[in-house]
Amino acid sequence: MKVRSTVSADISMHVIWVNSTDFDSTVKAVKVHEILVNEFGYTDALILEQGNRGKGVSISVCDLTTTIKQMREDYGYAKKAERTIGTTSEHRTSAKALLSCLYDD
């Protein structure tokens, strides 16, 4: 069974995990991660994990002072804003690099 291409988030105290399921959604996750870091000032948590569905990734950002409610709102904004940002070769290269760290394909 094929896993649906999607970007989601797991949000807990101080951390937002941006999750993807395949290459296309990993490109989107990279863009969402970039927005959270550049526009909202989150810190790249420097943690990369295999996605729990498909062959995607989980990348994280963190902040010690932002509430969970605010983190949810920031993620929602970043996910919507991602659609308006053109995909660059840097986004694709980043996504490929992340996936190659975790999978042999």
PAGU-190663 format. One record per atom (N, C-alpha, C): residue in three letters; x, z, y. Coordinates in Angstrom, 3 decimals. Atoms other than C-alpha are relative to their C-alpha. Layout:
! residues N
+---------+----------+----------+----------+
: residuo :        u :        w :        v :
+---------+----------+----------+----------+
:     ALA :        X :        Z :        Y :
...
+---------+----------+----------+----------+
//
This chain:
! residues 105
+---------+----------+----------+----------+
: residuo :        u :        w :        v :
+---------+----------+----------+----------+
:     MET :    0.840 :    0.000 :   -1.170 :
:     MET :    0.000 :    0.000 :    0.000 :
:     MET :    0.892 :    0.000 :    1.242 :
:     LYS :   -0.777 :    0.112 :   -1.226 :
:     LYS :    1.362 :   -0.995 :    3.383 :
:     LYS :   -0.431 :    1.071 :    0.999 :
:     VAL :    0.264 :   -1.013 :   -1.009 :
:     VAL :    1.645 :    1.690 :    6.051 :
:     VAL :   -0.274 :   -0.687 :    1.325 :
:     ARG :    0.368 :    0.573 :   -1.289 :
:     ARG :   -0.031 :    0.890 :    9.354 :
:     ARG :    1.074 :    0.311 :    1.042 :
:     SER :   -0.990 :   -0.157 :   -1.059 :
:     SER :    2.413 :    0.364 :   12.242 :
:     SER :   -0.580 :    0.861 :    1.109 :
:     THR :    0.536 :   -0.910 :   -1.005 :
:     THR :    1.945 :    3.258 :   14.615 :
:     THR :    1.076 :    0.897 :    0.594 :
:     VAL :   -0.833 :   -1.005 :   -0.660 :
:     VAL :    3.590 :    5.618 :   17.089 :
:     VAL :   -0.884 :    1.231 :    0.187 :
:     SER :    0.729 :   -1.250 :   -0.164 :
:     SER :    2.497 :    9.242 :   17.051 :
:     SER :    0.970 :    1.076 :    0.460 :
:     ALA :   -0.869 :   -1.099 :   -0.417 :
:     ALA :    3.816 :   12.610 :   18.130 :
:     ALA :   -0.411 :    1.287 :   -0.690 :
:     ASP :    0.214 :   -1.385 :    0.412 :
:     ASP :    4.175 :   16.097 :   16.761 :
:     ASP :    0.540 :    0.833 :    1.150 :
:     ILE :   -0.387 :   -0.778 :   -1.173 :
:     ILE :    4.249 :   18.545 :   19.643 :
:     ILE :   -0.092 :    1.476 :   -0.346 :
:     SER :   -0.027 :   -1.438 :    0.213 :
:     SER :    5.277 :   22.153 :   19.300 :
:     SER :    0.743 :    0.640 :    1.164 :
:     MET :   -0.659 :   -0.713 :   -1.091 :
:     MET :    6.790 :   24.808 :   21.523 :
:     MET :    1.373 :   -0.598 :    0.259 :
:     HIS :   -1.266 :    0.515 :   -0.500 :
:     HIS :    9.619 :   23.144 :   23.465 :
:     HIS :    0.427 :   -1.359 :   -0.546 :
:     VAL :   -0.472 :    1.246 :    0.615 :
:     VAL :    9.803 :   19.934 :   21.334 :
:     VAL :   -1.138 :   -1.004 :   -0.163 :
:     ILE :    0.894 :    1.118 :    0.307 :
:     ILE :    8.077 :   16.559 :   21.187 :
:     ILE :    0.750 :   -0.905 :   -0.971 :
:     TRP :   -0.532 :    0.958 :    0.965 :
:     TRP :    8.797 :   14.512 :   18.069 :
:     TRP :   -0.784 :   -1.284 :    0.154 :
:     VAL :    0.637 :    1.311 :   -0.106 :
:     VAL :    8.044 :   10.823 :   18.647 :
:     VAL :    0.256 :   -0.704 :   -1.327 :
:     ASN :   -0.093 :    0.528 :    1.361 :
:     ASN :    7.314 :    9.251 :   15.245 :
:     ASN :   -0.399 :   -1.467 :   -0.057 :
:     SER :    0.351 :    1.399 :    0.230 :
:     SER :    7.240 :    5.645 :   14.095 :
:     SER :   -0.097 :   -0.245 :   -1.497 :
:     THR :    0.188 :    0.310 :    1.416 :
:     THR :    6.425 :    3.914 :   10.817 :
:     THR :    0.726 :   -1.256 :   -0.465 :
:     ASP :   -0.687 :    1.236 :    0.356 :
:     ASP :    8.322 :    0.596 :   10.926 :
:     ASP :    0.819 :   -0.466 :    1.206 :
:     PHE :   -0.848 :    0.471 :   -1.088 :
:     PHE :   10.590 :   -1.530 :   13.132 :
:     PHE :   -0.764 :   -0.153 :    1.310 :
:     ASP :    0.756 :    0.232 :   -1.236 :
:     ASP :    7.923 :   -2.569 :   15.642 :
:     ASP :   -0.401 :    1.310 :    0.679 :
:     SER :    0.386 :   -1.267 :   -0.608 :
:     SER :    6.673 :    0.956 :   16.151 :
:     SER :    1.232 :    0.808 :    0.411 :
:     THR :   -1.228 :   -0.673 :   -0.421 :
:     THR :   10.274 :    2.210 :   16.343 :
:     THR :    0.433 :   -0.495 :    1.374 :
:     VAL :   -0.292 :    0.537 :   -1.332 :
:     VAL :   10.824 :   -0.114 :   19.313 :
:     VAL :   -0.880 :    0.708 :    1.028 :
:     LYS :    0.911 :   -0.692 :   -0.918 :
:     LYS :    7.753 :    1.458 :   20.945 :
:     LYS :    0.401 :    1.464 :    0.151 :
:     ALA :   -0.423 :   -1.401 :   -0.057 :
:     ALA :    8.978 :    4.967 :   20.069 :
:     ALA :    1.225 :    0.157 :    0.894 :
:     VAL :   -1.191 :   -0.031 :   -0.865 :
:     VAL :   12.310 :    4.201 :   21.761 :
:     VAL :   -0.423 :   -0.059 :    1.461 :
:     LYS :    0.477 :    0.122 :   -1.381 :
:     LYS :   10.430 :    3.176 :   24.902 :
:     LYS :   -0.700 :    1.283 :    0.455 :
:     VAL :    0.673 :   -1.257 :   -0.337 :
:     VAL :    8.241 :    6.322 :   24.837 :
:     VAL :    1.039 :    1.092 :    0.235 :
:     HIS :   -1.081 :   -0.981 :   -0.128 :
:     HIS :   11.349 :    8.466 :   24.322 :
:     HIS :    0.714 :   -0.190 :    1.335 :
:     GLU :   -0.678 :    0.325 :   -1.257 :
:     GLU :   13.019 :    6.705 :   27.259 :
:     GLU :   -0.817 :    0.472 :    1.209 :
:     ILE :    0.872 :   -0.435 :   -1.090 :
:     ILE :   10.027 :    7.411 :   29.524 :
:     ILE :    0.011 :    1.523 :    0.124 :
:     LEU :   -0.004 :   -1.461 :   -0.036 :
:     LEU :    9.951 :   11.082 :   28.561 :
:     LEU :    1.299 :    0.547 :    0.585 :
:     VAL :   -1.295 :   -0.453 :   -0.522 :
:     VAL :   13.649 :   11.435 :   29.351 :
:     VAL :    0.170 :   -0.393 :    1.471 :
:     ASN :   -0.277 :    0.504 :   -1.347 :
:     ASN :   13.848 :    9.281 :   32.482 :
:     ASN :   -1.032 :    0.387 :    1.052 :
:     GLU :    1.038 :   -0.274 :   -0.991 :
:     GLU :   10.506 :    9.935 :   34.167 :
:     GLU :   -0.422 :    1.465 :    0.064 :
:     PHE :    0.460 :   -1.386 :    0.027 :
:     PHE :    9.696 :   13.485 :   33.081 :
:     PHE :    1.136 :    1.012 :   -0.072 :
:     GLY :   -1.144 :   -0.899 :    0.008 :
:     GLY :   13.187 :   14.923 :   32.768 :
:     GLY :    0.202 :    0.796 :   -1.266 :
:     TYR :   -0.244 :   -0.671 :    1.272 :
:     TYR :   12.985 :   15.975 :   29.142 :
:     TYR :    1.442 :   -0.269 :   -0.431 :
:     THR :   -1.349 :    0.152 :    0.528 :
:     THR :   16.293 :   16.428 :   27.363 :
:     THR :   -0.085 :   -0.646 :   -1.372 :
:     ASP :   -0.087 :    0.595 :    1.327 :
:     ASP :   17.121 :   14.184 :   24.423 :
:     ASP :    0.514 :    1.085 :   -0.932 :
:     ALA :   -0.367 :   -1.090 :    0.906 :
:     ALA :   17.237 :   16.690 :   21.566 :
:     ALA :    1.104 :   -0.397 :   -0.976 :
:     LEU :   -1.067 :    0.491 :    0.870 :
:     LEU :   19.795 :   14.528 :   19.722 :
:     LEU :   -0.282 :    0.268 :   -1.473 :
:     ILE :    0.392 :   -0.176 :    1.396 :
:     ILE :   17.832 :   14.903 :   16.489 :
:     ILE :   -0.732 :   -1.262 :   -0.447 :
:     LEU :    0.597 :    1.192 :    0.592 :
:     LEU :   16.930 :   11.929 :   14.317 :
:     LEU :   -0.329 :    0.321 :   -1.448 :
:     GLU :    0.408 :   -0.224 :    1.380 :
:     GLU :   14.966 :   12.175 :   11.077 :
:     GLU :   -0.778 :   -1.202 :   -0.508 :
:     GLN :    0.833 :    1.030 :    0.599 :
:     GLN :   13.311 :    9.818 :    8.638 :
:     GLN :   -1.453 :    0.320 :    0.290 :
:     GLY :    1.427 :   -0.196 :   -0.183 :
:     GLY :    9.659 :    9.282 :    9.319 :
:     GLY :   -0.627 :    0.460 :   -1.300 :
:     ASN :    0.644 :   -0.472 :    1.225 :
:     ASN :    7.254 :   10.906 :    6.882 :
:     ASN :   -0.975 :   -1.016 :   -0.578 :
:     ARG :    0.809 :    1.108 :    0.527 :
:     ARG :    5.318 :    7.636 :    6.454 :
:     ARG :    0.751 :   -1.291 :    0.275 :
:     GLY :   -0.675 :    1.274 :   -0.196 :
:     GLY :    6.807 :    4.204 :    5.963 :
:     GLY :    1.489 :    0.178 :    0.192 :
:     LYS :   -1.433 :   -0.063 :   -0.297 :
:     LYS :   10.358 :    3.436 :    7.051 :
:     LYS :    0.184 :    0.026 :    1.501 :
:     GLY :   -0.119 :   -0.200 :   -1.430 :
:     GLY :   10.252 :    4.757 :   10.561 :
:     GLY :    0.916 :    1.164 :    0.300 :
:     VAL :   -0.859 :   -1.095 :   -0.444 :
:     VAL :   11.994 :    7.450 :   12.546 :
:     VAL :   -0.820 :    1.059 :    0.722 :
:     SER :    0.508 :   -1.059 :   -0.863 :
:     SER :   11.268 :   10.715 :   14.265 :
:     SER :    1.145 :    0.361 :    0.935 :
:     ILE :   -1.006 :   -0.357 :   -0.998 :
:     ILE :   13.205 :   11.198 :   17.495 :
:     ILE :   -0.627 :    1.030 :    0.929 :
:     SER :    0.588 :   -1.115 :   -0.731 :
:     SER :   12.803 :   14.216 :   19.695 :
:     SER :    0.572 :    0.180 :    1.394 :
:     VAL :   -0.407 :   -0.457 :   -1.327 :
:     VAL :   12.953 :   15.478 :   23.247 :
:     VAL :   -0.386 :    1.469 :    0.086 :
:     CYS :    0.316 :   -1.415 :   -0.117 :
:     CYS :   12.895 :   19.079 :   24.350 :
:     CYS :    0.001 :    0.449 :    1.452 :
:     ASP :    0.027 :   -0.633 :   -1.312 :
:     ASP :   12.232 :   21.295 :   27.341 :
:     ASP :   -0.410 :    1.453 :   -0.228 :
:     LEU :    0.251 :   -1.417 :    0.247 :
:     LEU :   12.308 :   25.086 :   27.425 :
:     LEU :   -1.052 :    0.611 :    0.926 :
:     THR :    0.924 :   -0.592 :   -0.962 :
:     THR :    9.913 :   25.570 :   30.346 :
:     THR :   -1.381 :   -0.647 :    0.019 :
:     THR :    1.278 :    0.717 :   -0.044 :
:     THR :    7.105 :   23.039 :   29.835 :
:     THR :   -0.960 :    0.551 :   -1.047 :
:     THR :    1.015 :   -0.504 :    0.934 :
:     THR :    3.874 :   24.271 :   28.228 :
:     THR :   -0.373 :   -1.097 :   -1.002 :
:     ILE :    0.441 :    0.970 :    1.007 :
:     ILE :    2.492 :   22.612 :   25.111 :
:     ILE :   -1.068 :   -0.913 :    0.591 :
:     LYS :    1.046 :    0.814 :   -0.639 :
:     LYS :   -0.520 :   21.442 :   27.118 :
:     LYS :    0.622 :   -1.085 :    0.875 :
:     GLN :   -0.660 :    0.975 :   -0.871 :
:     GLN :    1.748 :   19.751 :   29.672 :
:     GLN :    0.766 :   -1.026 :   -0.825 :
:     MET :   -0.732 :    0.930 :    0.867 :
:     MET :    3.865 :   18.223 :   26.896 :
:     MET :   -0.959 :   -1.036 :   -0.590 :
:     ARG :    1.005 :    0.938 :    0.531 :
:     ARG :    0.722 :   16.689 :   25.376 :
:     ARG :   -0.397 :   -1.022 :    1.063 :
:     GLU :    0.371 :    0.906 :   -1.097 :
:     GLU :   -0.262 :   15.239 :   28.751 :
:     GLU :    1.138 :   -0.984 :    0.303 :
:     ASP :   -1.154 :    0.860 :   -0.271 :
:     ASP :    3.258 :   13.896 :   29.346 :
:     ASP :    0.152 :   -1.061 :   -1.083 :
:     TYR :   -0.091 :    0.967 :    1.095 :
:     TYR :    3.341 :   12.272 :   25.902 :
:     TYR :   -1.106 :   -1.050 :    0.132 :
:     GLY :    1.107 :    0.949 :   -0.163 :
:     GLY :   -0.093 :   10.707 :   26.487 :
:     GLY :    0.282 :   -1.014 :    1.090 :
:     TYR :   -0.361 :    0.911 :   -1.085 :
:     TYR :    1.072 :    9.255 :   29.777 :
:     TYR :    1.100 :   -0.959 :   -0.446 :
:     ALA :   -1.128 :    0.832 :    0.434 :
:     ALA :    4.337 :    7.994 :   28.246 :
:     ALA :   -0.449 :   -1.060 :   -0.997 :
:     LYS :    0.482 :    0.968 :    0.989 :
:     LYS :    2.504 :    6.333 :   25.362 :
:     LYS :   -0.784 :   -1.125 :    0.673 :
:     LYS :    0.735 :    1.035 :   -0.741 :
:     LYS :    0.172 :    4.520 :   27.765 :
:     LYS :    0.948 :   -0.842 :    0.847 :
:     ALA :   -0.948 :    0.713 :   -0.863 :
:     ALA :    3.030 :    3.607 :   30.122 :
:     ALA :    0.890 :   -0.944 :   -0.799 :
:     GLU :   -0.856 :    0.849 :    0.854 :
:     GLU :    5.039 :    2.145 :   27.230 :
:     GLU :   -0.558 :   -1.418 :   -0.092 :
:     ARG :    0.644 :    1.320 :    0.124 :
:     ARG :    2.537 :   -0.710 :   27.002 :
:     ARG :    0.275 :   -0.901 :    1.186 :
:     THR :   -0.217 :    0.792 :   -1.212 :
:     THR :    3.331 :   -1.810 :   30.550 :
:     THR :    1.466 :   -0.367 :    0.211 :
:     ILE :   -1.432 :    0.256 :   -0.137 :
:     ILE :    7.115 :   -1.899 :   30.067 :
:     ILE :    0.394 :   -1.101 :   -0.977 :
:     GLY :   -0.450 :    1.088 :    0.852 :
:     GLY :    8.605 :   -5.100 :   28.752 :
:     GLY :    1.068 :    0.470 :   -0.986 :
:     THR :   -0.993 :   -0.345 :    1.013 :
:     THR :   10.606 :   -4.826 :   25.546 :
:     THR :    1.262 :   -0.803 :    0.264 :
:     THR :   -1.291 :    0.646 :   -0.264 :
:     THR :   14.271 :   -5.578 :   26.187 :
:     THR :    0.825 :   -0.065 :   -1.280 :
:     SER :   -0.903 :    0.065 :    1.152 :
:     SER :   17.078 :   -6.450 :   23.816 :
:     SER :    0.618 :    1.372 :   -0.266 :
:     GLU :   -0.535 :   -1.349 :    0.184 :
:     GLU :   18.395 :   -2.916 :   24.420 :
:     GLU :   -0.959 :    0.867 :   -0.812 :
:     HIS :    0.983 :   -0.750 :    0.781 :
:     HIS :   15.147 :   -1.438 :   23.064 :
:     HIS :    0.087 :   -0.403 :   -1.471 :
:     ARG :   -0.073 :    0.477 :    1.387 :
:     ARG :   15.380 :   -3.623 :   19.951 :
:     ARG :    1.306 :    0.437 :   -0.668 :
:     THR :   -1.299 :   -0.408 :    0.540 :
:     THR :   19.081 :   -2.854 :   19.473 :
:     THR :   -0.005 :    1.487 :   -0.323 :
:     SER :    0.099 :   -1.445 :    0.240 :
:     SER :   18.404 :    0.876 :   19.787 :
:     SER :   -0.827 :    0.292 :   -1.236 :
:     ALA :    0.873 :   -0.209 :    1.155 :
:     ALA :   15.567 :    0.702 :   17.277 :
:     ALA :    0.725 :   -0.377 :   -1.296 :
:     LYS :   -0.754 :    0.412 :    1.200 :
:     LYS :   17.737 :   -1.217 :   14.783 :
:     LYS :    1.062 :    1.026 :   -0.346 :
:     ALA :   -1.042 :   -0.981 :    0.242 :
:     ALA :   20.550 :    1.304 :   15.200 :
:     ALA :   -0.567 :    1.284 :   -0.594 :
:     LEU :    0.627 :   -1.206 :    0.545 :
:     LEU :   18.227 :    4.255 :   14.594 :
:     LEU :   -0.405 :   -0.185 :   -1.447 :
:     LEU :    0.431 :    0.263 :    1.361 :
:     LEU :   16.742 :    2.681 :   11.494 :
:     LEU :    1.179 :   -0.158 :   -0.957 :
:     SER :   -1.161 :    0.198 :    0.874 :
:     SER :   20.155 :    1.689 :   10.123 :
:     SER :    0.715 :    1.311 :   -0.310 :
:     CYS :   -0.574 :   -1.327 :    0.289 :
:     CYS :   21.288 :    5.338 :   10.375 :
:     CYS :   -0.702 :    0.677 :   -1.180 :
:     LEU :    0.805 :   -0.692 :    0.991 :
:     LEU :   18.521 :    6.321 :    7.975 :
:     LEU :   -0.327 :   -0.801 :   -1.253 :
:     TYR :    0.434 :    0.840 :    1.108 :
:     TYR :   17.767 :    3.349 :    5.723 :
:     TYR :    1.057 :   -1.068 :   -0.291 :
:     ASP :   -0.996 :    0.982 :    0.430 :
:     ASP :   19.918 :    0.900 :    3.750 :
:     ASP :   -0.377 :   -1.450 :    0.281 :
:     ASP :    0.490 :    1.392 :   -0.163 :
:     ASP :   17.811 :   -2.212 :    4.529 :
:     ASP :    0.746 :   -0.737 :    1.058 :
+---------+----------+----------+----------+
//
